[in-house]
């Protein structure tokens, strides 16, 4: 369900940005962008979105694994060519306070993934949706609610397994240099119930604009 929510959020946010763009166009304040059809328009400030873009983001936030919450961190580098986006992401999360007892639920998870996706790139914003493959480690202790034995807990450990992350990024950017945004990820593994969800608020560094004369 979360992966469909990411896709819906991608299209909703894209529609919002394009609507704002249309209002600017009607006032002759054109803001260049690269979208899925590689649209490029000149603007009155004599600046344009470059064909190539570099985005390095790092952030912290919260996540869940099998209903167990915890803190997460996300580090990602993305390289854009027009609307295409290639990303490398390292994500990790764990329960902060598990109590330390035999019956304390907890999770620890991380992944390193390579992704490809589409983006809509403005001078001062970018939104992207990507999918790819990753190597993941997942450790979790959870209560077996189907067991007839009271307080029955299960330990599950998976290391170096293949997974399939889906990532949504929404960045608000300075003209060159620094920005901020959000990074959401659903890392799909088998069985699906052990697929961690990550949500992070990020600081973004990079180079994504060029100046040029008309």
N, C-alpha and C positions, 0 to 999 in steps of 0.2 A: 504494500500500500504506500509506503514512504517513497519508493522509486517513482510511482505515478504522481505523487505530490510534488516531487522535484520537477518532473516534466511539465506539470500544470503551472508551477510557479515560474518556470523558464518562459513559457509562452505569455503568461500574464504580464511579467516584468518587461519582456520584449515589446509587447503591445503598448505598455505605458510609455516606454522610451520613444517608440516610433510616433505615438500620438503627440508627444511633446515636440518631437522633431518636425512634425507636420505644421504645428502652430508657428514654429520658428521660420519654416520655409515660407509660410503665407505672409510673414512680415519681412521677407527678404533677408533674413538672418540665417543663412545656410550653414549648417553644421555638418562637416564631412563625416562620413562613417563608412565602415565596411560591414555589410550584412551578408546573409547567406547567398545573395545574388551579386555580391561584390559591387554594391552601389557606391559611387564616388561622386560627390558634388563639391564644387568650389564654394568657398565662404568669404564673407566680406572682411574677415580679419586676416586674410591671406595666409591662413594656416590650413593644414590638411592632416588627416590621419595617415601615417606612413603605412606602406605595405607590410612592413615587419614591425612587430612589437614584442617587448620583453617584459614579463611580469614576475616578480619574485614576492611571494606573500608568506607571512608567518603569523599565526594567531593561536588563541586559546579559546576554550569554550566548554561545552557540555556534550555528553553523549549517552547512549544507552546500548546495552547488550542484554537481550532476553529479559527486558523490563528492569534491569539493574542499572541505575544511573552512576555517572562518574564524570571526572574531568578529562578533557582531551586537549591535544595540541596538533596543529596541522602546519606543515611546511611544504610549499609547492613552488615550482618554477614552470612557467608557461611561455611558449614561443608561438607567436601568431604570424601567419602569412595571410594577408587579407582577412577572410572570415574563418579560416581554418586555425585550429588551436591544438598544439601538442603540449602535453603536460607530464611532469614527473612530480609525484606527491608522496610524502611520508606522513602518515597519520598514526597517532597512538592515543590510547585512553585507558583509564583504570579507575576503579573505585578508590576514593580517598580514604574512607574510614570503614573498614570491614569488621572491626571489632576484635579480630584476632582469634575468635573462638572456633571450635570445630564446626559449629552450625552457622557461622557467619557467611552470608552470600557475598560474592565479589566477582569482578571480572577484570581481566587485563587483555588488551588487544592492540595490535598494530599492523600496519601494512605498508608496503612500498609498491607503488603502481605506476604504470605507463599508460597514458590515456590520449585519445584523439577525439576532437569534437568540433562543434560549430560555435561561433560567437557573433555578437553584434557589437561593433567597436565604434565608439564616438570619441571625440577629442578628450572628454573628461569623464568617460564612463565605459565600462565593458561588462557584458553579461554573456556567460558561456554555459553550455551543457556538454559534458564529455563522458565517455565510457571507455573502459580499458580492462587490462589484466593486471593482477598484482600477486605478490607473495605475502601471506598473512600468518600471524601467530595469534591464537586465541586460547585463553585459559579462563574457565568460569566454574564457579560452584553455585548451584541453584537448588531450590527445594523441589522435590518431585511430588507434585500435587496429585499425581495419579496413583502413587504408592499407597498400599493399605497400611504400611508401617508409619506410625506418627513420626514427624520430624526426620523424614528420610531425605538426605541431601546427595546430590550427584556431582562428581568432579569430571569435567571434560577438558581435555588438553589437545590442541591441534597446533602443530608447528610446521612452517614451511608449506602451507597448503595454497592451492591456486584459488583466487577469488576474482570477482568482477566488480570493481568500484564504478559507481555513477556519481559524478560531481557537478554541482551547480556553483558558479562563482558570480558574484555581483560586486564589481569594484567601482568606486568613485575616485577619480584620479585627478591629480594636479596635471598641468600641461606636460611637465617632465619631472620625474623625480620620486614623489611620494604621494600616497593616497591611503584609502582605507576601504574596507568592504566586509562581505560575509562569504563564507565558504561552507557548503553543505556537502556531505558525502554519505552514501549508503553503500557499504561494502558487502556485496552479496557472496555468501559462501554456502556450501552444502554440509549439513542440513541448513535450510533457510532460516530456521529459528535462531541460529547463532550468527546473524549478519549484523554487525555493529552499525550504529548511526552516529554521525559526527556533525556538530554544528559549531563553527568557530567565527569569531570576530577577528579580522586580520588587519595588519599594517602591510601596505603594498609598496614595493620599490620597483622602478623600472624606467624604460624609455619607450614611449609609444607615439610621439608626435614629431613632425618635422615642420620647419618654416619654409615657405617658398613664395615667390612673387607670382602674380597672375601673368 
